[in-house]
Amino acid sequence: MMPAYHLEAPAHLIERLPPVRGRLRADAPLASYTWFRVGGPAEVLFRPADAEDLAALLAALPDDVPATVIGVGSNLLVRDGGVRGLVVRLAGPFADVHVEGTHVIAGAGALDATVAKVALAAGLSGLEFFSGIPGTIGGGLRMNAGAYDHDVKGCLVSARVADRRGTLFEVSGDELHLSYRHCGAPEDWIFLSAVFKLKPGNPVEIAGRMEAIGASRAASQPTRGRTGGSTFANPSCCKAWELIDRAGCRGLRRGGAQVSEKHCNFLINTGEATAADLEGLGEEVRRRVREASGTDLRWEIRRIGDPLPGFGPGGVS
């Protein structure tokens, strides 16, 4: 009789990680962290206690384990199969915002709108546009977020960073090579905080500009829906929404996903959408715009994770 051999199941990733002072959770649902409210789980979700806690785990993270950072999930689509490896969510101490003279120092987990309000309270002008961006500082750095003719590049002094090896360091704004919706920093850098240089201003005038931005956003964007912000970056020739509208995509549907009737550069989860529905609809919009105008739209929404087998953008959904 042949001897029986028993193969042990490979250890879950969380068992390969060192102790931390923050929180680690295996197979953590991510849908509730995104504005679309869709997507699969993180293999391991990590909420570090502080920068040193994050650095220590990154230094010990096995080379074969990818690390992904998420913020408030306003411009994020998590695919239905979930995200392999370590997913880092910066909150708590990473959301601190304070003022030093004419500088605002904001953690990567701070909401853009909160940073704008802190600047207003200090009588500092230059970040009013942040009141119209529903994201975090970390995401703003990664994509050079902007609105209403202003962007991060225009007022950024420096940023604090952790790299994949767990090294903590600071870089100047120029070293990030920011351009329209683009950051030239390595993909494995994790932004921890940023310093912005502003100018003294009249609080009444600053508040007025912020109110005007809020009113404009409410009037033109589907702010009350399950959406993810602007879907595509504007090409050099024109506005993305104009190309989408001309291609006949306003109101277009796929499964539970829909191109917004109010602003057709926004995708909406009408209630039962999957990530595959949303991404597939976005790809269909890109195809129709390419056929109608010859322009290739570039995704502005960040897409992470793996699709379920057979349920990718080109598959069944």
Contacts in CASP RR format, 6 or more apart in sequence:
PFRMAT RR
TARGET T0000
AUTHOR 0000-0000-0000
METHOD contacts of the structure
MODEL  1
MMPAYHLEAPAHLIERLPPVRGRLRADAPLASYTWFRVGGPAEVLFRPAD
AEDLAALLAALPDDVPATVIGVGSNLLVRDGGVRGLVVRLAGPFADVHVE
GTHVIAGAGALDATVAKVALAAGLSGLEFFSGIPGTIGGGLRMNAGAYDH
DVKGCLVSARVADRRGTLFEVSGDELHLSYRHCGAPEDWIFLSAVFKLKP
GNPVEIAGRMEAIGASRAASQPTRGRTGGSTFANPSCCKAWELIDRAGCR
GLRRGGAQVSEKHCNFLINTGEATAADLEGLGEEVRRRVREASGTDLRWE
IRRIGDPLPGFGPGGVS
12 26 0 8 1.000
13 26 0 8 1.000
13 43 0 8 1.000
13 44 0 8 1.000
13 65 0 8 1.000
13 85 0 8 1.000
13 86 0 8 1.000
14 24 0 8 1.000
14 25 0 8 1.000
14 26 0 8 1.000
14 44 0 8 1.000
16 62 0 8 1.000
16 65 0 8 1.000
17 24 0 8 1.000
17 44 0 8 1.000
17 57 0 8 1.000
17 60 0 8 1.000
17 61 0 8 1.000
17 86 0 8 1.000
18 56 0 8 1.000
18 57 0 8 1.000
18 60 0 8 1.000
20 46 0 8 1.000
20 48 0 8 1.000
20 49 0 8 1.000
20 53 0 8 1.000
20 56 0 8 1.000
20 57 0 8 1.000
21 48 0 8 1.000
21 49 0 8 1.000
21 50 0 8 1.000
21 53 0 8 1.000
22 46 0 8 1.000
22 47 0 8 1.000
22 48 0 8 1.000
22 49 0 8 1.000
22 53 0 8 1.000
23 45 0 8 1.000
23 46 0 8 1.000
23 47 0 8 1.000
24 44 0 8 1.000
24 45 0 8 1.000
24 46 0 8 1.000
25 42 0 8 1.000
25 44 0 8 1.000
25 45 0 8 1.000
26 43 0 8 1.000
26 44 0 8 1.000
27 41 0 8 1.000
27 42 0 8 1.000
27 43 0 8 1.000
28 41 0 8 1.000
28 42 0 8 1.000
28 44 0 8 1.000
28 45 0 8 1.000
28 87 0 8 1.000
29 40 0 8 1.000
29 41 0 8 1.000
30 39 0 8 1.000
30 40 0 8 1.000
30 41 0 8 1.000
30 42 0 8 1.000
30 45 0 8 1.000
30 70 0 8 1.000
30 78 0 8 1.000
30 82 0 8 1.000
30 83 0 8 1.000
30 87 0 8 1.000
31 37 0 8 1.000
31 38 0 8 1.000
31 39 0 8 1.000
31 40 0 8 1.000
31 78 0 8 1.000
33 70 0 8 1.000
33 71 0 8 1.000
33 72 0 8 1.000
33 73 0 8 1.000
33 89 0 8 1.000
34 73 0 8 1.000
34 74 0 8 1.000
34 76 0 8 1.000
34 77 0 8 1.000
34 78 0 8 1.000
34 228 0 8 1.000
35 72 0 8 1.000
35 73 0 8 1.000
35 74 0 8 1.000
35 76 0 8 1.000
35 134 0 8 1.000
35 226 0 8 1.000
35 227 0 8 1.000
35 228 0 8 1.000
35 229 0 8 1.000
36 76 0 8 1.000
36 77 0 8 1.000
36 78 0 8 1.000
36 226 0 8 1.000
36 227 0 8 1.000
36 228 0 8 1.000
36 267 0 8 1.000
36 269 0 8 1.000
36 273 0 8 1.000
36 275 0 8 1.000
36 278 0 8 1.000
37 226 0 8 1.000
37 269 0 8 1.000
37 271 0 8 1.000
38 77 0 8 1.000
38 78 0 8 1.000
38 80 0 8 1.000
38 269 0 8 1.000
38 273 0 8 1.000
38 274 0 8 1.000
38 275 0 8 1.000
38 278 0 8 1.000
39 77 0 8 1.000
39 78 0 8 1.000
39 79 0 8 1.000
39 80 0 8 1.000
39 81 0 8 1.000
39 82 0 8 1.000
39 274 0 8 1.000
39 275 0 8 1.000
40 78 0 8 1.000
40 79 0 8 1.000
40 80 0 8 1.000
40 81 0 8 1.000
40 82 0 8 1.000
40 83 0 8 1.000
40 275 0 8 1.000
41 82 0 8 1.000
41 83 0 8 1.000
42 68 0 8 1.000
42 82 0 8 1.000
42 83 0 8 1.000
42 85 0 8 1.000
42 86 0 8 1.000
42 87 0 8 1.000
43 82 0 8 1.000
43 83 0 8 1.000
43 84 0 8 1.000
43 85 0 8 1.000
43 86 0 8 1.000
43 87 0 8 1.000
44 85 0 8 1.000
44 86 0 8 1.000
44 87 0 8 1.000
45 87 0 8 1.000
45 89 0 8 1.000
46 54 0 8 1.000
46 57 0 8 1.000
46 86 0 8 1.000
46 87 0 8 1.000
46 88 0 8 1.000
46 89 0 8 1.000
47 88 0 8 1.000
47 89 0 8 1.000
47 90 0 8 1.000
47 91 0 8 1.000
48 54 0 8 1.000
48 57 0 8 1.000
48 88 0 8 1.000
48 90 0 8 1.000
48 94 0 8 1.000
49 93 0 8 1.000
50 93 0 8 1.000
51 94 0 8 1.000
51 160 0 8 1.000
51 162 0 8 1.000
51 168 0 8 1.000
51 192 0 8 1.000
52 168 0 8 1.000
54 88 0 8 1.000
54 162 0 8 1.000
54 166 0 8 1.000
54 190 0 8 1.000
54 192 0 8 1.000
55 162 0 8 1.000
55 166 0 8 1.000
55 167 0 8 1.000
55 168 0 8 1.000
56 166 0 8 1.000
57 86 0 8 1.000
58 67 0 8 1.000
58 162 0 8 1.000
58 163 0 8 1.000
58 164 0 8 1.000
58 165 0 8 1.000
58 166 0 8 1.000
58 190 0 8 1.000
59 165 0 8 1.000
59 166 0 8 1.000
61 67 0 8 1.000
61 86 0 8 1.000
61 164 0 8 1.000
65 85 0 8 1.000
65 86 0 8 1.000
66 84 0 8 1.000
66 85 0 8 1.000
66 86 0 8 1.000
67 85 0 8 1.000
67 86 0 8 1.000
67 87 0 8 1.000
67 88 0 8 1.000
67 164 0 8 1.000
67 188 0 8 1.000
67 190 0 8 1.000
68 83 0 8 1.000
68 85 0 8 1.000
68 86 0 8 1.000
68 87 0 8 1.000
68 88 0 8 1.000
68 304 0 8 1.000
68 305 0 8 1.000
69 87 0 8 1.000
69 88 0 8 1.000
69 89 0 8 1.000
69 90 0 8 1.000
69 138 0 8 1.000
69 190 0 8 1.000
69 191 0 8 1.000
70 76 0 8 1.000
70 87 0 8 1.000
70 88 0 8 1.000
70 89 0 8 1.000
70 304 0 8 1.000
71 89 0 8 1.000
71 90 0 8 1.000
71 109 0 8 1.000
71 135 0 8 1.000
71 136 0 8 1.000
71 138 0 8 1.000
71 139 0 8 1.000
72 109 0 8 1.000
72 111 0 8 1.000
72 134 0 8 1.000
72 135 0 8 1.000
72 136 0 8 1.000
73 135 0 8 1.000
73 228 0 8 1.000
74 134 0 8 1.000
74 135 0 8 1.000
74 136 0 8 1.000
74 228 0 8 1.000
74 229 0 8 1.000
75 135 0 8 1.000
75 139 0 8 1.000
75 143 0 8 1.000
75 228 0 8 1.000
75 229 0 8 1.000
75 230 0 8 1.000
75 300 0 8 1.000
75 301 0 8 1.000
75 302 0 8 1.000
76 228 0 8 1.000
76 301 0 8 1.000
76 302 0 8 1.000
76 303 0 8 1.000
76 304 0 8 1.000
77 228 0 8 1.000
77 275 0 8 1.000
77 278 0 8 1.000
77 279 0 8 1.000
77 301 0 8 1.000
77 302 0 8 1.000
77 303 0 8 1.000
77 304 0 8 1.000
78 275 0 8 1.000
78 304 0 8 1.000
78 305 0 8 1.000
79 275 0 8 1.000
79 276 0 8 1.000
79 279 0 8 1.000
79 303 0 8 1.000
79 304 0 8 1.000
79 305 0 8 1.000
79 306 0 8 1.000
79 307 0 8 1.000
79 308 0 8 1.000
79 312 0 8 1.000
80 274 0 8 1.000
80 275 0 8 1.000
80 276 0 8 1.000
80 307 0 8 1.000
80 308 0 8 1.000
80 311 0 8 1.000
81 305 0 8 1.000
81 306 0 8 1.000
81 307 0 8 1.000
81 308 0 8 1.000
82 305 0 8 1.000
82 306 0 8 1.000
83 304 0 8 1.000
83 305 0 8 1.000
83 306 0 8 1.000
84 305 0 8 1.000
84 306 0 8 1.000
88 190 0 8 1.000
90 107 0 8 1.000
90 108 0 8 1.000
90 109 0 8 1.000
90 136 0 8 1.000
90 138 0 8 1.000
90 190 0 8 1.000
90 192 0 8 1.000
91 109 0 8 1.000
92 109 0 8 1.000
94 107 0 8 1.000
94 108 0 8 1.000
94 109 0 8 1.000
94 110 0 8 1.000
94 192 0 8 1.000
94 193 0 8 1.000
95 107 0 8 1.000
95 109 0 8 1.000
95 110 0 8 1.000
95 111 0 8 1.000
95 114 0 8 1.000
96 106 0 8 1.000
96 107 0 8 1.000
96 110 0 8 1.000
97 104 0 8 1.000
97 105 0 8 1.000
97 106 0 8 1.000
97 107 0 8 1.000
97 110 0 8 1.000
97 114 0 8 1.000
97 115 0 8 1.000
97 118 0 8 1.000
98 104 0 8 1.000
98 105 0 8 1.000
98 118 0 8 1.000
99 105 0 8 1.000
99 118 0 8 1.000
99 119 0 8 1.000
99 122 0 8 1.000
99 124 0 8 1.000
101 122 0 8 1.000
102 124 0 8 1.000
102 197 0 8 1.000
102 198 0 8 1.000
102 199 0 8 1.000
102 200 0 8 1.000
103 157 0 8 1.000
103 195 0 8 1.000
103 196 0 8 1.000
103 197 0 8 1.000
103 198 0 8 1.000
104 115 0 8 1.000
104 118 0 8 1.000
104 119 0 8 1.000
104 122 0 8 1.000
104 124 0 8 1.000
104 127 0 8 1.000
104 195 0 8 1.000
104 196 0 8 1.000
104 198 0 8 1.000
105 193 0 8 1.000
105 194 0 8 1.000
105 195 0 8 1.000
105 196 0 8 1.000
106 115 0 8 1.000
106 118 0 8 1.000
106 137 0 8 1.000
106 193 0 8 1.000
106 194 0 8 1.000
106 196 0 8 1.000
107 137 0 8 1.000
107 138 0 8 1.000
107 192 0 8 1.000
107 193 0 8 1.000
107 194 0 8 1.000
108 136 0 8 1.000
108 137 0 8 1.000
108 138 0 8 1.000
108 139 0 8 1.000
108 141 0 8 1.000
108 190 0 8 1.000
108 191 0 8 1.000
108 192 0 8 1.000
108 193 0 8 1.000
108 194 0 8 1.000
109 136 0 8 1.000
109 137 0 8 1.000
109 138 0 8 1.000
110 136 0 8 1.000
110 137 0 8 1.000
111 134 0 8 1.000
111 135 0 8 1.000
111 136 0 8 1.000
112 130 0 8 1.000
112 131 0 8 1.000
112 132 0 8 1.000
112 133 0 8 1.000
112 134 0 8 1.000
112 135 0 8 1.000
112 136 0 8 1.000
112 137 0 8 1.000
112 140 0 8 1.000
112 145 0 8 1.000
113 130 0 8 1.000
113 131 0 8 1.000
113 132 0 8 1.000
113 133 0 8 1.000
113 134 0 8 1.000
113 135 0 8 1.000
115 127 0 8 1.000
115 130 0 8 1.000
115 137 0 8 1.000
115 196 0 8 1.000
116 127 0 8 1.000
116 128 0 8 1.000
116 129 0 8 1.000
116 130 0 8 1.000
116 131 0 8 1.000
116 132 0 8 1.000
116 210 0 8 1.000
117 131 0 8 1.000
119 125 0 8 1.000
119 126 0 8 1.000
119 127 0 8 1.000
119 128 0 8 1.000
119 130 0 8 1.000
119 196 0 8 1.000
119 198 0 8 1.000
119 206 0 8 1.000
120 128 0 8 1.000
120 203 0 8 1.000
120 206 0 8 1.000
120 207 0 8 1.000
120 210 0 8 1.000
121 203 0 8 1.000
123 200 0 8 1.000
123 201 0 8 1.000
123 202 0 8 1.000
123 203 0 8 1.000
123 206 0 8 1.000
124 198 0 8 1.000
124 199 0 8 1.000
124 200 0 8 1.000
124 201 0 8 1.000
124 206 0 8 1.000
125 198 0 8 1.000
125 199 0 8 1.000
125 200 0 8 1.000
125 201 0 8 1.000
125 205 0 8 1.000
125 206 0 8 1.000
126 150 0 8 1.000
126 155 0 8 1.000
126 196 0 8 1.000
126 198 0 8 1.000
126 199 0 8 1.000
127 155 0 8 1.000
127 196 0 8 1.000
127 198 0 8 1.000
128 148 0 8 1.000
128 150 0 8 1.000
128 206 0 8 1.000
128 209 0 8 1.000
128 210 0 8 1.000
128 213 0 8 1.000
129 146 0 8 1.000
129 147 0 8 1.000
129 148 0 8 1.000
129 149 0 8 1.000
129 150 0 8 1.000
129 151 0 8 1.000
129 213 0 8 1.000
131 210 0 8 1.000
131 213 0 8 1.000
131 214 0 8 1.000
132 147 0 8 1.000
132 148 0 8 1.000
132 213 0 8 1.000
132 214 0 8 1.000
132 217 0 8 1.000
133 140 0 8 1.000
133 145 0 8 1.000
133 146 0 8 1.000
133 147 0 8 1.000
134 229 0 8 1.000
135 145 0 8 1.000
137 191 0 8 1.000
137 193 0 8 1.000
137 194 0 8 1.000
138 191 0 8 1.000
138 194 0 8 1.000
139 145 0 8 1.000
139 191 0 8 1.000
140 146 0 8 1.000
140 152 0 8 1.000
141 152 0 8 1.000
141 156 0 8 1.000
141 159 0 8 1.000
141 176 0 8 1.000
141 183 0 8 1.000
141 185 0 8 1.000
141 191 0 8 1.000
141 194 0 8 1.000
142 183 0 8 1.000
142 185 0 8 1.000
142 191 0 8 1.000
143 181 0 8 1.000
143 182 0 8 1.000
143 183 0 8 1.000
143 300 0 8 1.000
143 302 0 8 1.000
144 151 0 8 1.000
144 152 0 8 1.000
144 153 0 8 1.000
144 178 0 8 1.000
144 179 0 8 1.000
144 180 0 8 1.000
144 181 0 8 1.000
144 182 0 8 1.000
144 183 0 8 1.000
145 151 0 8 1.000
145 152 0 8 1.000
145 181 0 8 1.000
146 152 0 8 1.000
146 181 0 8 1.000
147 213 0 8 1.000
148 213 0 8 1.000
148 216 0 8 1.000
151 178 0 8 1.000
151 180 0 8 1.000
152 178 0 8 1.000
152 194 0 8 1.000
153 173 0 8 1.000
153 178 0 8 1.000
153 179 0 8 1.000
155 196 0 8 1.000
155 197 0 8 1.000
155 198 0 8 1.000
156 173 0 8 1.000
156 176 0 8 1.000
156 178 0 8 1.000
156 194 0 8 1.000
156 195 0 8 1.000
156 196 0 8 1.000
156 197 0 8 1.000
157 172 0 8 1.000
157 173 0 8 1.000
157 194 0 8 1.000
157 195 0 8 1.000
157 196 0 8 1.000
157 197 0 8 1.000
158 170 0 8 1.000
158 171 0 8 1.000
158 172 0 8 1.000
158 173 0 8 1.000
158 194 0 8 1.000
158 195 0 8 1.000
159 170 0 8 1.000
159 171 0 8 1.000
159 173 0 8 1.000
159 176 0 8 1.000
159 191 0 8 1.000
159 192 0 8 1.000
159 193 0 8 1.000
159 194 0 8 1.000
159 195 0 8 1.000
160 168 0 8 1.000
160 169 0 8 1.000
160 170 0 8 1.000
160 191 0 8 1.000
160 192 0 8 1.000
160 193 0 8 1.000
160 194 0 8 1.000
161 168 0 8 1.000
161 169 0 8 1.000
161 170 0 8 1.000
161 171 0 8 1.000
161 185 0 8 1.000
161 189 0 8 1.000
161 190 0 8 1.000
161 191 0 8 1.000
161 192 0 8 1.000
162 168 0 8 1.000
162 189 0 8 1.000
162 190 0 8 1.000
162 192 0 8 1.000
163 169 0 8 1.000
163 186 0 8 1.000
163 188 0 8 1.000
163 189 0 8 1.000
163 190 0 8 1.000
164 188 0 8 1.000
168 192 0 8 1.000
171 185 0 8 1.000
175 185 0 8 1.000
176 183 0 8 1.000
176 184 0 8 1.000
176 185 0 8 1.000
177 183 0 8 1.000
177 184 0 8 1.000
177 185 0 8 1.000
178 184 0 8 1.000
180 233 0 8 1.000
180 234 0 8 1.000
181 233 0 8 1.000
181 298 0 8 1.000
181 300 0 8 1.000
217 223 0 8 1.000
220 262 0 8 1.000
220 263 0 8 1.000
221 229 0 8 1.000
221 262 0 8 1.000
221 263 0 8 1.000
221 266 0 8 1.000
222 260 0 8 1.000
222 262 0 8 1.000
222 263 0 8 1.000
222 266 0 8 1.000
222 268 0 8 1.000
225 268 0 8 1.000
225 269 0 8 1.000
226 268 0 8 1.000
226 269 0 8 1.000
226 270 0 8 1.000
226 271 0 8 1.000
226 273 0 8 1.000
227 260 0 8 1.000
227 266 0 8 1.000
227 267 0 8 1.000
227 268 0 8 1.000
227 269 0 8 1.000
228 266 0 8 1.000
228 267 0 8 1.000
228 301 0 8 1.000
229 266 0 8 1.000
229 300 0 8 1.000
229 301 0 8 1.000
230 240 0 8 1.000
230 265 0 8 1.000
230 266 0 8 1.000
230 300 0 8 1.000
230 301 0 8 1.000
231 240 0 8 1.000
231 265 0 8 1.000
231 266 0 8 1.000
231 267 0 8 1.000
231 282 0 8 1.000
231 285 0 8 1.000
231 299 0 8 1.000
231 300 0 8 1.000
231 301 0 8 1.000
232 240 0 8 1.000
232 244 0 8 1.000
232 265 0 8 1.000
232 285 0 8 1.000
232 286 0 8 1.000
232 297 0 8 1.000
232 298 0 8 1.000
232 299 0 8 1.000
232 300 0 8 1.000
233 240 0 8 1.000
233 297 0 8 1.000
233 298 0 8 1.000
233 299 0 8 1.000
233 300 0 8 1.000
234 240 0 8 1.000
235 243 0 8 1.000
235 295 0 8 1.000
235 296 0 8 1.000
235 297 0 8 1.000
235 298 0 8 1.000
237 295 0 8 1.000
239 265 0 8 1.000
240 265 0 8 1.000
240 297 0 8 1.000
241 263 0 8 1.000
241 264 0 8 1.000
241 265 0 8 1.000
243 289 0 8 1.000
243 292 0 8 1.000
243 293 0 8 1.000
243 295 0 8 1.000
243 297 0 8 1.000
244 250 0 8 1.000
244 259 0 8 1.000
244 264 0 8 1.000
244 265 0 8 1.000
244 285 0 8 1.000
244 289 0 8 1.000
244 297 0 8 1.000
245 264 0 8 1.000
246 292 0 8 1.000
246 293 0 8 1.000
247 285 0 8 1.000
247 288 0 8 1.000
247 289 0 8 1.000
247 291 0 8 1.000
247 292 0 8 1.000
247 293 0 8 1.000
248 288 0 8 1.000
248 292 0 8 1.000
249 259 0 8 1.000
249 264 0 8 1.000
249 284 0 8 1.000
249 285 0 8 1.000
249 288 0 8 1.000
249 289 0 8 1.000
250 259 0 8 1.000
250 260 0 8 1.000
250 261 0 8 1.000
250 264 0 8 1.000
251 258 0 8 1.000
251 259 0 8 1.000
251 260 0 8 1.000
251 261 0 8 1.000
251 264 0 8 1.000
252 258 0 8 1.000
252 259 0 8 1.000
252 281 0 8 1.000
252 284 0 8 1.000
252 285 0 8 1.000
253 259 0 8 1.000
253 270 0 8 1.000
253 281 0 8 1.000
254 277 0 8 1.000
254 280 0 8 1.000
254 281 0 8 1.000
254 284 0 8 1.000
254 317 0 8 1.000
255 272 0 8 1.000
255 273 0 8 1.000
255 274 0 8 1.000
255 277 0 8 1.000
255 281 0 8 1.000
255 317 0 8 1.000
256 269 0 8 1.000
256 270 0 8 1.000
256 271 0 8 1.000
256 272 0 8 1.000
256 273 0 8 1.000
256 274 0 8 1.000
256 277 0 8 1.000
257 267 0 8 1.000
257 268 0 8 1.000
257 269 0 8 1.000
257 270 0 8 1.000
257 273 0 8 1.000
257 277 0 8 1.000
257 278 0 8 1.000
257 280 0 8 1.000
257 281 0 8 1.000
258 267 0 8 1.000
258 268 0 8 1.000
258 270 0 8 1.000
258 281 0 8 1.000
259 266 0 8 1.000
259 267 0 8 1.000
259 268 0 8 1.000
259 281 0 8 1.000
259 285 0 8 1.000
260 266 0 8 1.000
260 267 0 8 1.000
260 268 0 8 1.000
267 278 0 8 1.000
267 281 0 8 1.000
267 282 0 8 1.000
267 301 0 8 1.000
269 278 0 8 1.000
274 311 0 8 1.000
274 317 0 8 1.000
275 307 0 8 1.000
276 307 0 8 1.000
276 308 0 8 1.000
276 311 0 8 1.000
276 312 0 8 1.000
276 313 0 8 1.000
276 315 0 8 1.000
276 317 0 8 1.000
277 317 0 8 1.000
279 303 0 8 1.000
279 307 0 8 1.000
279 312 0 8 1.000
279 313 0 8 1.000
280 312 0 8 1.000
280 313 0 8 1.000
280 314 0 8 1.000
280 317 0 8 1.000
282 313 0 8 1.000
283 313 0 8 1.000
283 314 0 8 1.000
285 297 0 8 1.000
286 296 0 8 1.000
286 297 0 8 1.000
289 295 0 8 1.000
289 297 0 8 1.000
290 296 0 8 1.000
290 297 0 8 1.000
307 313 0 8 1.000
310 316 0 8 1.000
311 317 0 8 1.000
END
